[in-house]
């Protein structure tokens, strides 16, 4: 379930940041309203992740965000990731998995 929450957070953060990117580049100030709403949902989802530490939630989320960003680059921007993009995303996911799956005392 945590992965679904983090994936949803990534979607909302990417949408929010992309709308700000477009608003600045295209001078369409109205895009700030849905952008800030999306970023608010992003923060809410991270808070609902169930992690015992905000820092761990952010670190785990970071790996998922990197993977989602590469998928966004492919799907929305039509840019094919190169091997360095894929290696970096793989390393980020591996790091996030270590944080998530690490055995911790009760």
C-alpha positions in Angstrom: 0.0 0.0 0.0 2.9 2.4 0.8 4.1 2.1 -2.8 0.7 3.1 -4.2 0.7 6.2 -1.9 4.2 7.1 -2.9 3.4 6.6 -6.6 0.3 8.8 -6.2 2.4 11.5 -4.4 4.9 11.4 -7.4 2.0 11.9 -9.9 0.7 14.9 -8.0 4.2 16.4 -7.5 5.1 16.0 -11.1 1.7 17.5 -12.2 2.2 20.4 -9.9 5.7 21.1 -10.8 5.0 20.7 -14.6 2.1 23.1 -14.4 4.4 25.7 -12.7 7.0 25.0 -15.4 4.4 25.7 -18.1 2.9 28.7 -16.2 6.3 30.4 -16.1 7.4 29.5 -19.6 4.0 30.3 -21.2 3.0 33.2 -19.0 -0.3 31.6 -18.0 -0.8 32.5 -14.4 -4.0 30.6 -14.0 -2.0 27.4 -14.0 -0.7 28.2 -10.6 -4.0 27.4 -9.0 -4.2 23.7 -10.0 -0.4 23.5 -9.6 -0.6 24.5 -5.9 -3.6 22.2 -5.4 -1.6 19.2 -6.8 1.4 20.1 -4.7 -0.9 20.2 -1.6 -2.2 16.7 -2.4 1.4 15.5 -2.8 2.2 16.7 0.7 -0.9 15.1 2.1 -0.1 11.8 0.6 3.4 11.8 2.0 1.9 12.6 5.4 -0.5 9.6 5.0 2.3 7.2 4.0 2.5 5.5 7.4 6.2 5.9 7.7 7.6 6.4 11.2 9.8 9.3 10.1 9.3 12.2 7.7 12.9 11.9 6.7 12.5 8.2 5.8 9.3 9.0 3.9 11.1 11.7 1.9 14.1 9.4 1.2 11.9 6.5 0.1 9.7 8.8 -2.0 12.8 10.2 -3.7 13.6 6.9 -5.4 10.0 6.5 -6.6 10.0 10.2 -7.7 13.1 9.7 -9.8 11.6 6.6 -11.5 8.3 8.5 -12.1 10.2 11.4 -13.6 11.9 9.2 -16.1 8.6 7.7 -17.0 7.1 11.2 -17.4 10.0 12.1 -19.7 9.2 9.1 -21.8 5.4 9.3 -21.8 4.7 13.1 -21.8 7.8 14.7 -23.3 8.6 11.9 -25.7 12.2 11.8 -24.8 13.8 8.3 -24.7 15.9 7.8 -21.6 19.5 6.9 -22.2 21.4 4.3 -20.2 22.6 6.9 -17.6 18.9 7.8 -16.9 18.1 4.1 -16.5 21.2 3.4 -14.3 20.4 6.4 -12.1 16.8 5.4 -11.7 17.8 1.9 -10.9 20.2 3.1 -8.3 17.6 5.4 -6.8 15.0 2.5 -6.6 17.7 0.3 -5.0 18.4 2.9 -2.4 14.8 3.4 -1.7 14.3 -0.4 -1.3 17.1 -0.5 1.2 15.5 2.2 3.3 12.0 0.6 3.0 13.0 -3.0 3.6 15.7 -2.5 6.3 15.0 -4.5 9.4 14.4 -2.1 12.3 13.9 -2.9 16.0 10.4 -2.6 17.4 
